[in-house]
Amino acid sequence: MSRRDQIVLSDDELLAFLGEERIVTCATLGRDGWPHLMPLWYVVRDGTIWAWTYAKSQKVRNLERDPRCTLQVEAGRDRYDQLRGAMLRAEATIHRELETVAGVGLALAERYSGLAATPDAEQALRRQAPKRVALEFRAQARSTWDHRKLASGY
């Protein structure tokens, strides 16, 4: 008897989980067909995961060829009864507009440094933006799990 439906995250639980965690692993497909997995810092905007990275990175090259990717965020790996996470099958949009890229960079800096952007920090991020792209990951399907919901009932 499957207990899968008992551990699924609701939409609100998923958004809260994504807000708590800090790293998303992004799997793209290389030219040779092999998966290419890379960790990214991310922000959630209107329920969608966004990241930024160097425009010449391998993951961007892969997404230019094929925008399909899989994202995974996971927590509680030390104990099975604490395991929770989300796997999102997504389609990535690569944004190259400087304002969009800089906006994602500023949001990341705020999220990961905990500080509002100062004029100097904003200027530094804007200088990086021409070398970077913003990645918008639109989820097409998802699998989520929270083993804590079973109250150690494994």
CNS distance restraints for C-alpha pairs under 8 A (distance, minus, plus):
assign (resid   3 and name CA) (resid   7 and name CA) 7.20 0.50 0.50
assign (resid   4 and name CA) (resid   8 and name CA) 6.80 0.50 0.50
assign (resid   4 and name CA) (resid 145 and name CA) 7.95 0.50 0.50
assign (resid   6 and name CA) (resid 149 and name CA) 7.01 0.50 0.50
assign (resid   6 and name CA) (resid 150 and name CA) 7.28 0.50 0.50
assign (resid   7 and name CA) (resid 144 and name CA) 7.56 0.50 0.50
assign (resid   7 and name CA) (resid 145 and name CA) 5.03 0.50 0.50
assign (resid   7 and name CA) (resid 146 and name CA) 4.94 0.50 0.50
assign (resid   7 and name CA) (resid 147 and name CA) 5.86 0.50 0.50
assign (resid   7 and name CA) (resid 148 and name CA) 7.86 0.50 0.50
assign (resid   7 and name CA) (resid 149 and name CA) 5.84 0.50 0.50
assign (resid   7 and name CA) (resid 150 and name CA) 7.12 0.50 0.50
assign (resid   8 and name CA) (resid 143 and name CA) 7.60 0.50 0.50
assign (resid   8 and name CA) (resid 144 and name CA) 5.26 0.50 0.50
assign (resid   8 and name CA) (resid 145 and name CA) 4.91 0.50 0.50
assign (resid   8 and name CA) (resid 146 and name CA) 6.44 0.50 0.50
assign (resid   9 and name CA) (resid  13 and name CA) 5.45 0.50 0.50
assign (resid   9 and name CA) (resid  14 and name CA) 5.67 0.50 0.50
assign (resid   9 and name CA) (resid 144 and name CA) 5.65 0.50 0.50
assign (resid   9 and name CA) (resid 145 and name CA) 6.12 0.50 0.50
assign (resid   9 and name CA) (resid 146 and name CA) 6.71 0.50 0.50
assign (resid  10 and name CA) (resid  14 and name CA) 6.05 0.50 0.50
assign (resid  11 and name CA) (resid  15 and name CA) 6.29 0.50 0.50
assign (resid  12 and name CA) (resid  16 and name CA) 6.18 0.50 0.50
assign (resid  13 and name CA) (resid  17 and name CA) 6.03 0.50 0.50
assign (resid  14 and name CA) (resid  18 and name CA) 6.13 0.50 0.50
assign (resid  14 and name CA) (resid  86 and name CA) 7.62 0.50 0.50
assign (resid  14 and name CA) (resid 144 and name CA) 7.86 0.50 0.50
assign (resid  15 and name CA) (resid  19 and name CA) 6.15 0.50 0.50
assign (resid  15 and name CA) (resid  47 and name CA) 6.94 0.50 0.50
assign (resid  16 and name CA) (resid  20 and name CA) 6.34 0.50 0.50
assign (resid  17 and name CA) (resid  21 and name CA) 6.31 0.50 0.50
assign (resid  17 and name CA) (resid  85 and name CA) 7.90 0.50 0.50
assign (resid  18 and name CA) (resid  22 and name CA) 7.67 0.50 0.50
assign (resid  18 and name CA) (resid  44 and name CA) 7.47 0.50 0.50
assign (resid  18 and name CA) (resid  73 and name CA) 7.49 0.50 0.50
assign (resid  19 and name CA) (resid  43 and name CA) 7.97 0.50 0.50
assign (resid  19 and name CA) (resid  44 and name CA) 7.38 0.50 0.50
assign (resid  21 and name CA) (resid  73 and name CA) 7.33 0.50 0.50
assign (resid  21 and name CA) (resid  74 and name CA) 7.87 0.50 0.50
assign (resid  21 and name CA) (resid  75 and name CA) 7.56 0.50 0.50
assign (resid  22 and name CA) (resid  41 and name CA) 6.15 0.50 0.50
assign (resid  22 and name CA) (resid  42 and name CA) 6.97 0.50 0.50
assign (resid  23 and name CA) (resid  39 and name CA) 6.18 0.50 0.50
assign (resid  23 and name CA) (resid  40 and name CA) 5.62 0.50 0.50
assign (resid  23 and name CA) (resid  41 and name CA) 5.17 0.50 0.50
assign (resid  23 and name CA) (resid  42 and name CA) 6.83 0.50 0.50
assign (resid  23 and name CA) (resid  73 and name CA) 6.55 0.50 0.50
assign (resid  24 and name CA) (resid  39 and name CA) 5.60 0.50 0.50
assign (resid  24 and name CA) (resid  40 and name CA) 5.32 0.50 0.50
assign (resid  24 and name CA) (resid  41 and name CA) 6.46 0.50 0.50
assign (resid  24 and name CA) (resid  42 and name CA) 6.86 0.50 0.50
assign (resid  24 and name CA) (resid  71 and name CA) 6.35 0.50 0.50
assign (resid  24 and name CA) (resid  72 and name CA) 5.61 0.50 0.50
assign (resid  24 and name CA) (resid  73 and name CA) 4.92 0.50 0.50
assign (resid  25 and name CA) (resid  37 and name CA) 6.37 0.50 0.50
assign (resid  25 and name CA) (resid  38 and name CA) 5.43 0.50 0.50
assign (resid  25 and name CA) (resid  39 and name CA) 4.28 0.50 0.50
assign (resid  25 and name CA) (resid  40 and name CA) 6.18 0.50 0.50
assign (resid  25 and name CA) (resid  71 and name CA) 5.54 0.50 0.50
assign (resid  25 and name CA) (resid  72 and name CA) 5.19 0.50 0.50
assign (resid  25 and name CA) (resid  73 and name CA) 6.52 0.50 0.50
assign (resid  26 and name CA) (resid  36 and name CA) 7.93 0.50 0.50
assign (resid  26 and name CA) (resid  37 and name CA) 5.46 0.50 0.50
assign (resid  26 and name CA) (resid  38 and name CA) 5.31 0.50 0.50
assign (resid  26 and name CA) (resid  39 and name CA) 6.14 0.50 0.50
assign (resid  26 and name CA) (resid  40 and name CA) 7.12 0.50 0.50
assign (resid  26 and name CA) (resid  69 and name CA) 6.80 0.50 0.50
assign (resid  26 and name CA) (resid  70 and name CA) 5.89 0.50 0.50
assign (resid  26 and name CA) (resid  71 and name CA) 4.64 0.50 0.50
assign (resid  26 and name CA) (resid  72 and name CA) 6.72 0.50 0.50
assign (resid  27 and name CA) (resid  35 and name CA) 6.05 0.50 0.50
assign (resid  27 and name CA) (resid  36 and name CA) 5.33 0.50 0.50
assign (resid  27 and name CA) (resid  37 and name CA) 4.29 0.50 0.50
assign (resid  27 and name CA) (resid  38 and name CA) 6.58 0.50 0.50
assign (resid  27 and name CA) (resid  69 and name CA) 5.50 0.50 0.50
assign (resid  27 and name CA) (resid  70 and name CA) 5.10 0.50 0.50
assign (resid  27 and name CA) (resid  71 and name CA) 6.26 0.50 0.50
assign (resid  28 and name CA) (resid  35 and name CA) 5.67 0.50 0.50
assign (resid  28 and name CA) (resid  36 and name CA) 5.17 0.50 0.50
assign (resid  28 and name CA) (resid  37 and name CA) 6.52 0.50 0.50
assign (resid  28 and name CA) (resid  59 and name CA) 6.29 0.50 0.50
assign (resid  28 and name CA) (resid  62 and name CA) 6.17 0.50 0.50
assign (resid  28 and name CA) (resid  63 and name CA) 6.69 0.50 0.50
assign (resid  28 and name CA) (resid  68 and name CA) 6.95 0.50 0.50
assign (resid  28 and name CA) (resid  69 and name CA) 4.89 0.50 0.50
assign (resid  28 and name CA) (resid  70 and name CA) 6.89 0.50 0.50
assign (resid  29 and name CA) (resid  33 and name CA) 5.59 0.50 0.50
assign (resid  29 and name CA) (resid  34 and name CA) 5.78 0.50 0.50
assign (resid  29 and name CA) (resid  35 and name CA) 4.71 0.50 0.50
assign (resid  29 and name CA) (resid  36 and name CA) 5.89 0.50 0.50
assign (resid  29 and name CA) (resid  62 and name CA) 5.95 0.50 0.50
assign (resid  29 and name CA) (resid  63 and name CA) 7.73 0.50 0.50
assign (resid  29 and name CA) (resid  66 and name CA) 7.31 0.50 0.50
assign (resid  29 and name CA) (resid  68 and name CA) 7.94 0.50 0.50
assign (resid  29 and name CA) (resid  69 and name CA) 7.35 0.50 0.50
assign (resid  30 and name CA) (resid  34 and name CA) 5.37 0.50 0.50
assign (resid  30 and name CA) (resid  35 and name CA) 6.03 0.50 0.50
assign (resid  30 and name CA) (resid  36 and name CA) 6.14 0.50 0.50
assign (resid  30 and name CA) (resid  62 and name CA) 5.54 0.50 0.50
assign (resid  31 and name CA) (resid  62 and name CA) 6.92 0.50 0.50
assign (resid  36 and name CA) (resid  59 and name CA) 7.26 0.50 0.50
assign (resid  38 and name CA) (resid  59 and name CA) 7.70 0.50 0.50
assign (resid  40 and name CA) (resid  51 and name CA) 6.80 0.50 0.50
assign (resid  41 and name CA) (resid  51 and name CA) 6.31 0.50 0.50
assign (resid  41 and name CA) (resid  52 and name CA) 7.98 0.50 0.50
assign (resid  41 and name CA) (resid 108 and name CA) 7.26 0.50 0.50
assign (resid  42 and name CA) (resid  49 and name CA) 6.42 0.50 0.50
assign (resid  42 and name CA) (resid  50 and name CA) 5.54 0.50 0.50
assign (resid  42 and name CA) (resid  51 and name CA) 4.66 0.50 0.50
assign (resid  42 and name CA) (resid  52 and name CA) 7.73 0.50 0.50
assign (resid  42 and name CA) (resid 108 and name CA) 6.57 0.50 0.50
assign (resid  43 and name CA) (resid  49 and name CA) 5.80 0.50 0.50
assign (resid  43 and name CA) (resid  50 and name CA) 5.36 0.50 0.50
assign (resid  43 and name CA) (resid  51 and name CA) 6.50 0.50 0.50
assign (resid  43 and name CA) (resid 104 and name CA) 7.77 0.50 0.50
assign (resid  43 and name CA) (resid 107 and name CA) 6.92 0.50 0.50
assign (resid  43 and name CA) (resid 108 and name CA) 6.24 0.50 0.50
assign (resid  43 and name CA) (resid 111 and name CA) 7.43 0.50 0.50
assign (resid  44 and name CA) (resid  48 and name CA) 5.25 0.50 0.50
assign (resid  44 and name CA) (resid  49 and name CA) 4.56 0.50 0.50
assign (resid  44 and name CA) (resid  50 and name CA) 6.07 0.50 0.50
assign (resid  45 and name CA) (resid  49 and name CA) 6.45 0.50 0.50
assign (resid  45 and name CA) (resid  50 and name CA) 6.99 0.50 0.50
assign (resid  48 and name CA) (resid 136 and name CA) 7.15 0.50 0.50
assign (resid  48 and name CA) (resid 137 and name CA) 6.41 0.50 0.50
assign (resid  48 and name CA) (resid 138 and name CA) 6.27 0.50 0.50
assign (resid  48 and name CA) (resid 139 and name CA) 7.56 0.50 0.50
assign (resid  49 and name CA) (resid 136 and name CA) 6.24 0.50 0.50
assign (resid  49 and name CA) (resid 137 and name CA) 5.50 0.50 0.50
assign (resid  49 and name CA) (resid 138 and name CA) 7.44 0.50 0.50
assign (resid  50 and name CA) (resid 104 and name CA) 7.22 0.50 0.50
assign (resid  50 and name CA) (resid 134 and name CA) 6.92 0.50 0.50
assign (resid  50 and name CA) (resid 135 and name CA) 5.46 0.50 0.50
assign (resid  50 and name CA) (resid 136 and name CA) 4.65 0.50 0.50
assign (resid  50 and name CA) (resid 137 and name CA) 6.17 0.50 0.50
assign (resid  51 and name CA) (resid 104 and name CA) 6.83 0.50 0.50
assign (resid  51 and name CA) (resid 108 and name CA) 7.80 0.50 0.50
assign (resid  51 and name CA) (resid 134 and name CA) 5.74 0.50 0.50
assign (resid  51 and name CA) (resid 135 and name CA) 5.11 0.50 0.50
assign (resid  51 and name CA) (resid 136 and name CA) 6.81 0.50 0.50
assign (resid  52 and name CA) (resid 101 and name CA) 7.06 0.50 0.50
assign (resid  52 and name CA) (resid 104 and name CA) 6.69 0.50 0.50
assign (resid  52 and name CA) (resid 105 and name CA) 6.60 0.50 0.50
assign (resid  52 and name CA) (resid 132 and name CA) 6.60 0.50 0.50
assign (resid  52 and name CA) (resid 133 and name CA) 5.55 0.50 0.50
assign (resid  52 and name CA) (resid 134 and name CA) 4.32 0.50 0.50
assign (resid  52 and name CA) (resid 135 and name CA) 5.70 0.50 0.50
assign (resid  53 and name CA) (resid  57 and name CA) 7.20 0.50 0.50
assign (resid  53 and name CA) (resid  60 and name CA) 7.99 0.50 0.50
assign (resid  53 and name CA) (resid 132 and name CA) 5.38 0.50 0.50
assign (resid  53 and name CA) (resid 133 and name CA) 5.74 0.50 0.50
assign (resid  53 and name CA) (resid 134 and name CA) 6.74 0.50 0.50
assign (resid  53 and name CA) (resid 135 and name CA) 7.73 0.50 0.50
assign (resid  54 and name CA) (resid  60 and name CA) 7.80 0.50 0.50
assign (resid  54 and name CA) (resid 131 and name CA) 5.89 0.50 0.50
assign (resid  54 and name CA) (resid 132 and name CA) 4.21 0.50 0.50
assign (resid  54 and name CA) (resid 133 and name CA) 6.20 0.50 0.50
assign (resid  55 and name CA) (resid  60 and name CA) 6.23 0.50 0.50
assign (resid  55 and name CA) (resid 131 and name CA) 5.93 0.50 0.50
assign (resid  55 and name CA) (resid 132 and name CA) 4.69 0.50 0.50
assign (resid  55 and name CA) (resid 133 and name CA) 5.31 0.50 0.50
assign (resid  56 and name CA) (resid  60 and name CA) 6.59 0.50 0.50
assign (resid  56 and name CA) (resid  61 and name CA) 6.85 0.50 0.50
assign (resid  56 and name CA) (resid 132 and name CA) 7.98 0.50 0.50
assign (resid  57 and name CA) (resid  61 and name CA) 6.43 0.50 0.50
assign (resid  58 and name CA) (resid  62 and name CA) 6.10 0.50 0.50
assign (resid  59 and name CA) (resid  63 and name CA) 6.12 0.50 0.50
assign (resid  60 and name CA) (resid  64 and name CA) 6.04 0.50 0.50
assign (resid  60 and name CA) (resid  94 and name CA) 7.83 0.50 0.50
assign (resid  61 and name CA) (resid  65 and name CA) 6.62 0.50 0.50
assign (resid  62 and name CA) (resid  66 and name CA) 6.15 0.50 0.50
assign (resid  62 and name CA) (resid  67 and name CA) 7.58 0.50 0.50
assign (resid  63 and name CA) (resid  67 and name CA) 4.41 0.50 0.50
assign (resid  63 and name CA) (resid  68 and name CA) 6.96 0.50 0.50
assign (resid  63 and name CA) (resid  69 and name CA) 7.73 0.50 0.50
assign (resid  63 and name CA) (resid  92 and name CA) 6.92 0.50 0.50
assign (resid  63 and name CA) (resid  94 and name CA) 7.90 0.50 0.50
assign (resid  64 and name CA) (resid  94 and name CA) 7.81 0.50 0.50
assign (resid  67 and name CA) (resid  91 and name CA) 5.25 0.50 0.50
assign (resid  67 and name CA) (resid  92 and name CA) 5.02 0.50 0.50
assign (resid  67 and name CA) (resid  93 and name CA) 7.00 0.50 0.50
assign (resid  68 and name CA) (resid  89 and name CA) 7.50 0.50 0.50
assign (resid  68 and name CA) (resid  90 and name CA) 5.90 0.50 0.50
assign (resid  68 and name CA) (resid  91 and name CA) 4.62 0.50 0.50
assign (resid  68 and name CA) (resid  92 and name CA) 6.39 0.50 0.50
assign (resid  69 and name CA) (resid  89 and name CA) 6.15 0.50 0.50
assign (resid  69 and name CA) (resid  90 and name CA) 5.37 0.50 0.50
assign (resid  69 and name CA) (resid  91 and name CA) 6.08 0.50 0.50
assign (resid  69 and name CA) (resid  92 and name CA) 7.00 0.50 0.50
assign (resid  70 and name CA) (resid  87 and name CA) 6.85 0.50 0.50
assign (resid  70 and name CA) (resid  88 and name CA) 5.59 0.50 0.50
assign (resid  70 and name CA) (resid  89 and name CA) 4.62 0.50 0.50
assign (resid  70 and name CA) (resid  90 and name CA) 5.83 0.50 0.50
assign (resid  71 and name CA) (resid  86 and name CA) 7.94 0.50 0.50
assign (resid  71 and name CA) (resid  87 and name CA) 5.56 0.50 0.50
assign (resid  71 and name CA) (resid  88 and name CA) 5.06 0.50 0.50
assign (resid  71 and name CA) (resid  89 and name CA) 6.54 0.50 0.50
assign (resid  71 and name CA) (resid  90 and name CA) 7.21 0.50 0.50
assign (resid  72 and name CA) (resid  85 and name CA) 7.23 0.50 0.50
assign (resid  72 and name CA) (resid  86 and name CA) 5.63 0.50 0.50
assign (resid  72 and name CA) (resid  87 and name CA) 4.45 0.50 0.50
assign (resid  72 and name CA) (resid  88 and name CA) 6.41 0.50 0.50
assign (resid  73 and name CA) (resid  85 and name CA) 5.44 0.50 0.50
assign (resid  73 and name CA) (resid  86 and name CA) 5.43 0.50 0.50
assign (resid  73 and name CA) (resid  87 and name CA) 6.71 0.50 0.50
assign (resid  74 and name CA) (resid  83 and name CA) 7.47 0.50 0.50
assign (resid  74 and name CA) (resid  84 and name CA) 5.85 0.50 0.50
assign (resid  74 and name CA) (resid  85 and name CA) 4.09 0.50 0.50
assign (resid  74 and name CA) (resid  86 and name CA) 6.47 0.50 0.50
assign (resid  75 and name CA) (resid  82 and name CA) 7.82 0.50 0.50
assign (resid  75 and name CA) (resid  83 and name CA) 5.95 0.50 0.50
assign (resid  75 and name CA) (resid  84 and name CA) 5.43 0.50 0.50
assign (resid  75 and name CA) (resid  85 and name CA) 6.07 0.50 0.50
assign (resid  76 and name CA) (resid  80 and name CA) 7.42 0.50 0.50
assign (resid  76 and name CA) (resid  82 and name CA) 4.89 0.50 0.50
assign (resid  76 and name CA) (resid  83 and name CA) 4.42 0.50 0.50
assign (resid  76 and name CA) (resid  84 and name CA) 6.21 0.50 0.50
assign (resid  77 and name CA) (resid  82 and name CA) 7.15 0.50 0.50
assign (resid  77 and name CA) (resid  83 and name CA) 5.59 0.50 0.50
assign (resid  78 and name CA) (resid  82 and name CA) 7.60 0.50 0.50
assign (resid  78 and name CA) (resid  83 and name CA) 7.81 0.50 0.50
assign (resid  79 and name CA) (resid  83 and name CA) 6.48 0.50 0.50
assign (resid  80 and name CA) (resid 147 and name CA) 7.23 0.50 0.50
assign (resid  81 and name CA) (resid 147 and name CA) 5.20 0.50 0.50
assign (resid  81 and name CA) (resid 148 and name CA) 5.65 0.50 0.50
assign (resid  81 and name CA) (resid 150 and name CA) 7.78 0.50 0.50
assign (resid  81 and name CA) (resid 151 and name CA) 7.54 0.50 0.50
assign (resid  81 and name CA) (resid 152 and name CA) 5.58 0.50 0.50
assign (resid  81 and name CA) (resid 154 and name CA) 7.68 0.50 0.50
assign (resid  82 and name CA) (resid 146 and name CA) 7.26 0.50 0.50
assign (resid  82 and name CA) (resid 147 and name CA) 5.67 0.50 0.50
assign (resid  82 and name CA) (resid 148 and name CA) 5.22 0.50 0.50
assign (resid  83 and name CA) (resid 145 and name CA) 7.55 0.50 0.50
assign (resid  83 and name CA) (resid 146 and name CA) 6.03 0.50 0.50
assign (resid  83 and name CA) (resid 147 and name CA) 5.43 0.50 0.50
assign (resid  83 and name CA) (resid 148 and name CA) 7.07 0.50 0.50
assign (resid  84 and name CA) (resid 144 and name CA) 7.45 0.50 0.50
assign (resid  84 and name CA) (resid 145 and name CA) 5.07 0.50 0.50
assign (resid  84 and name CA) (resid 146 and name CA) 4.08 0.50 0.50
assign (resid  84 and name CA) (resid 147 and name CA) 6.04 0.50 0.50
assign (resid  84 and name CA) (resid 148 and name CA) 7.60 0.50 0.50
assign (resid  85 and name CA) (resid 144 and name CA) 5.65 0.50 0.50
assign (resid  85 and name CA) (resid 145 and name CA) 5.41 0.50 0.50
assign (resid  85 and name CA) (resid 146 and name CA) 6.58 0.50 0.50
assign (resid  86 and name CA) (resid 142 and name CA) 6.98 0.50 0.50
assign (resid  86 and name CA) (resid 143 and name CA) 5.74 0.50 0.50
assign (resid  86 and name CA) (resid 144 and name CA) 4.28 0.50 0.50
assign (resid  86 and name CA) (resid 145 and name CA) 6.51 0.50 0.50
assign (resid  87 and name CA) (resid 142 and name CA) 5.62 0.50 0.50
assign (resid  87 and name CA) (resid 143 and name CA) 5.21 0.50 0.50
assign (resid  87 and name CA) (resid 144 and name CA) 6.30 0.50 0.50
assign (resid  88 and name CA) (resid 139 and name CA) 5.80 0.50 0.50
assign (resid  88 and name CA) (resid 140 and name CA) 7.30 0.50 0.50
assign (resid  88 and name CA) (resid 141 and name CA) 5.90 0.50 0.50
assign (resid  88 and name CA) (resid 142 and name CA) 4.42 0.50 0.50
assign (resid  88 and name CA) (resid 143 and name CA) 6.55 0.50 0.50
assign (resid  89 and name CA) (resid 139 and name CA) 5.67 0.50 0.50
assign (resid  89 and name CA) (resid 140 and name CA) 5.58 0.50 0.50
assign (resid  89 and name CA) (resid 141 and name CA) 5.16 0.50 0.50
assign (resid  89 and name CA) (resid 142 and name CA) 6.03 0.50 0.50
assign (resid  90 and name CA) (resid 137 and name CA) 5.73 0.50 0.50
assign (resid  90 and name CA) (resid 138 and name CA) 5.18 0.50 0.50
assign (resid  90 and name CA) (resid 139 and name CA) 4.13 0.50 0.50
assign (resid  90 and name CA) (resid 140 and name CA) 5.19 0.50 0.50
assign (resid  90 and name CA) (resid 141 and name CA) 7.05 0.50 0.50
assign (resid  91 and name CA) (resid 137 and name CA) 5.69 0.50 0.50
assign (resid  91 and name CA) (resid 138 and name CA) 5.27 0.50 0.50
assign (resid  91 and name CA) (resid 139 and name CA) 6.51 0.50 0.50
assign (resid  91 and name CA) (resid 140 and name CA) 7.05 0.50 0.50
assign (resid  92 and name CA) (resid 135 and name CA) 6.31 0.50 0.50
assign (resid  92 and name CA) (resid 136 and name CA) 5.46 0.50 0.50
assign (resid  92 and name CA) (resid 137 and name CA) 4.49 0.50 0.50
assign (resid  92 and name CA) (resid 138 and name CA) 6.21 0.50 0.50
assign (resid  93 and name CA) (resid 135 and name CA) 5.82 0.50 0.50
assign (resid  93 and name CA) (resid 136 and name CA) 5.11 0.50 0.50
assign (resid  93 and name CA) (resid 137 and name CA) 6.52 0.50 0.50
assign (resid  93 and name CA) (resid 138 and name CA) 7.82 0.50 0.50
assign (resid  94 and name CA) (resid 133 and name CA) 6.49 0.50 0.50
assign (resid  94 and name CA) (resid 134 and name CA) 5.98 0.50 0.50
assign (resid  94 and name CA) (resid 135 and name CA) 4.98 0.50 0.50
assign (resid  94 and name CA) (resid 136 and name CA) 6.58 0.50 0.50
assign (resid  95 and name CA) (resid 100 and name CA) 6.93 0.50 0.50
assign (resid  95 and name CA) (resid 101 and name CA) 6.81 0.50 0.50
assign (resid  95 and name CA) (resid 133 and name CA) 5.68 0.50 0.50
assign (resid  95 and name CA) (resid 134 and name CA) 4.99 0.50 0.50
assign (resid  95 and name CA) (resid 135 and name CA) 6.22 0.50 0.50
assign (resid  95 and name CA) (resid 136 and name CA) 7.52 0.50 0.50
assign (resid  96 and name CA) (resid 100 and name CA) 7.31 0.50 0.50
assign (resid  96 and name CA) (resid 101 and name CA) 6.44 0.50 0.50
assign (resid  96 and name CA) (resid 132 and name CA) 7.55 0.50 0.50
assign (resid  96 and name CA) (resid 133 and name CA) 5.15 0.50 0.50
assign (resid  96 and name CA) (resid 134 and name CA) 6.63 0.50 0.50
assign (resid  97 and name CA) (resid 101 and name CA) 6.17 0.50 0.50
assign (resid  97 and name CA) (resid 133 and name CA) 7.99 0.50 0.50
assign (resid  98 and name CA) (resid 102 and name CA) 5.85 0.50 0.50
assign (resid  98 and name CA) (resid 126 and name CA) 8.00 0.50 0.50
assign (resid  98 and name CA) (resid 129 and name CA) 6.08 0.50 0.50
assign (resid  98 and name CA) (resid 130 and name CA) 6.46 0.50 0.50
assign (resid  99 and name CA) (resid 103 and name CA) 5.89 0.50 0.50
assign (resid 100 and name CA) (resid 104 and name CA) 6.34 0.50 0.50
assign (resid 100 and name CA) (resid 134 and name CA) 6.97 0.50 0.50
assign (resid 101 and name CA) (resid 105 and name CA) 6.24 0.50 0.50
assign (resid 101 and name CA) (resid 129 and name CA) 5.83 0.50 0.50
assign (resid 101 and name CA) (resid 132 and name CA) 6.97 0.50 0.50
assign (resid 101 and name CA) (resid 133 and name CA) 5.67 0.50 0.50
assign (resid 101 and name CA) (resid 134 and name CA) 4.91 0.50 0.50
assign (resid 102 and name CA) (resid 106 and name CA) 6.07 0.50 0.50
assign (resid 102 and name CA) (resid 125 and name CA) 6.53 0.50 0.50
assign (resid 102 and name CA) (resid 126 and name CA) 5.54 0.50 0.50
assign (resid 102 and name CA) (resid 129 and name CA) 5.43 0.50 0.50
assign (resid 103 and name CA) (resid 107 and name CA) 6.19 0.50 0.50
assign (resid 104 and name CA) (resid 108 and name CA) 6.12 0.50 0.50
assign (resid 104 and name CA) (resid 134 and name CA) 6.53 0.50 0.50
assign (resid 105 and name CA) (resid 109 and name CA) 6.16 0.50 0.50
assign (resid 105 and name CA) (resid 125 and name CA) 6.43 0.50 0.50
assign (resid 105 and name CA) (resid 129 and name CA) 7.62 0.50 0.50
assign (resid 106 and name CA) (resid 110 and name CA) 6.17 0.50 0.50
assign (resid 106 and name CA) (resid 117 and name CA) 6.87 0.50 0.50
assign (resid 106 and name CA) (resid 122 and name CA) 6.80 0.50 0.50
assign (resid 106 and name CA) (resid 125 and name CA) 6.82 0.50 0.50
assign (resid 107 and name CA) (resid 111 and name CA) 6.13 0.50 0.50
assign (resid 108 and name CA) (resid 112 and name CA) 5.96 0.50 0.50
assign (resid 109 and name CA) (resid 113 and name CA) 5.57 0.50 0.50
assign (resid 109 and name CA) (resid 114 and name CA) 7.50 0.50 0.50
assign (resid 109 and name CA) (resid 115 and name CA) 7.55 0.50 0.50
assign (resid 109 and name CA) (resid 117 and name CA) 7.37 0.50 0.50
assign (resid 110 and name CA) (resid 114 and name CA) 5.14 0.50 0.50
assign (resid 110 and name CA) (resid 115 and name CA) 5.21 0.50 0.50
assign (resid 110 and name CA) (resid 116 and name CA) 5.49 0.50 0.50
assign (resid 110 and name CA) (resid 117 and name CA) 6.49 0.50 0.50
assign (resid 111 and name CA) (resid 115 and name CA) 7.63 0.50 0.50
assign (resid 117 and name CA) (resid 121 and name CA) 5.71 0.50 0.50
assign (resid 117 and name CA) (resid 122 and name CA) 5.68 0.50 0.50
assign (resid 118 and name CA) (resid 122 and name CA) 6.00 0.50 0.50
assign (resid 119 and name CA) (resid 123 and name CA) 6.05 0.50 0.50
assign (resid 120 and name CA) (resid 124 and name CA) 6.24 0.50 0.50
assign (resid 121 and name CA) (resid 125 and name CA) 6.23 0.50 0.50
assign (resid 122 and name CA) (resid 126 and name CA) 6.11 0.50 0.50
assign (resid 123 and name CA) (resid 127 and name CA) 6.26 0.50 0.50
assign (resid 124 and name CA) (resid 128 and name CA) 6.59 0.50 0.50
assign (resid 125 and name CA) (resid 129 and name CA) 6.35 0.50 0.50
assign (resid 126 and name CA) (resid 130 and name CA) 7.72 0.50 0.50
assign (resid 128 and name CA) (resid 132 and name CA) 6.69 0.50 0.50
assign (resid 129 and name CA) (resid 133 and name CA) 7.20 0.50 0.50
assign (resid 147 and name CA) (resid 151 and name CA) 7.60 0.50 0.50
assign (resid 147 and name CA) (resid 152 and name CA) 7.75 0.50 0.50
assign (resid 148 and name CA) (resid 152 and name CA) 6.89 0.50 0.50
assign (resid 150 and name CA) (resid 154 and name CA) 7.39 0.50 0.50
